[in-house]
């Protein structure tokens, strides 16, 4: 796997310093989705249902999805001992066998991982951590940036390390989901195209898709291809600085198959729009396109394995992506910065305010939005790339339809599950 770590990020350059509070908005706590709806495709667009997505497509789009699979990356163990001076007698038992929580963040090799450890200050280099009944053990090799530790794992029975992770690990639900993970999360916190293990968070835009929706998209005439970006700290690490310029973006490994790169090139040559399913796809494609441009390559994106260190902020020039399907993101986050870079800060925050007022469900298990630079229904044959540079096309999700306007406001908690996941639709 390519080396990652906290390398210096490449910024999609800000024309002026941007304050973090410019990415802020107010969200009622009850609109943070705590569980998925029963039907994957049950989420809202232009105030639509996500199940309507196939009919909203023009019919010649190329959809690019992230096939990363979430691993049970949260582990609970206990300290086996300490290599340093003994603790006070009154706290010896607590000190030697204290509980430890670990979140795996990046695979270094088959037995070594970078991880966040809690309580971090008490876990020193050289300490050992036991999991289960002791059948899995880890030693702390080093301390790194952002509170990271490098851990070397050892299996003490006939099972391998990954088998122990599957059995002992927990689904790494985000902290704003205020409940313990459940058995159903092992299936519902995966996309239907999840294949390649290694992610520590789901590429959540893909959670809305079902096999039936994918079938209807293909029947519409659109094409679907895949890449892999293992979601890590780069996606969800909070911004701690007051300006975006000062934030160091954590890197994430990705791989673009040759077939996917060729399909993207063919779509560009034919003037067909490229629709990214999620911000992780945007980051991988635009990083690969920037690398291609810097190397003088003839192709739009470079295939193969690489590490994304790109921090996409307002002012960034998009080379590949013309449409984006994405969930509603946390305020003051790198993901919201990316969406604002793609669609414009004022336009995005107005759409978010509309979503709050309309009772949308937010974050990982919540609803989503579709942003694009072309008209959706068949019959619009103008080249979408000619329109890509026109940021003043009207928003389509800021006003409810007459039928919706007649309904009383309902929070996400009061909306029946059978109404389904919702999709907010607007144009760049």
Secondary structure, DSSP 8 states (H G I E B T S, - for coil): ----SS---EEE--SS--BGGGG-----GGGB--S--SSTT-EESSSEEGGGHHHHS-S--EEEEE-EEE---EEEEEEEE-SSS---GGGHHHHHS-EEEEEEEEEEETTEEEEEEESGGG--TT-EEEETTTTEEEEEEEE-GGGEEEEEEEESSSS-HHHHHHHH-B----TTS-S---TTHHHHTS-TT--EEEESS--GGGGG--HHHHHHHHHHT-EEEEEEE---HHHH----SSBGGG-----EEEEE-HHHHHHHHHHHHHT--EEEESHHHHHHHHHHHHHHHHHT-SSSS--EEEEE-EEE-TT---SS--EEEEE---TTSHHHHHHHHHH-HHHHHHHHHHHHHTT--BSTTS-EEEEESS--STT--S-HHHHTT-TTS--SSSS--HHHHTS----GGGS-GGG-BEEEEEE-
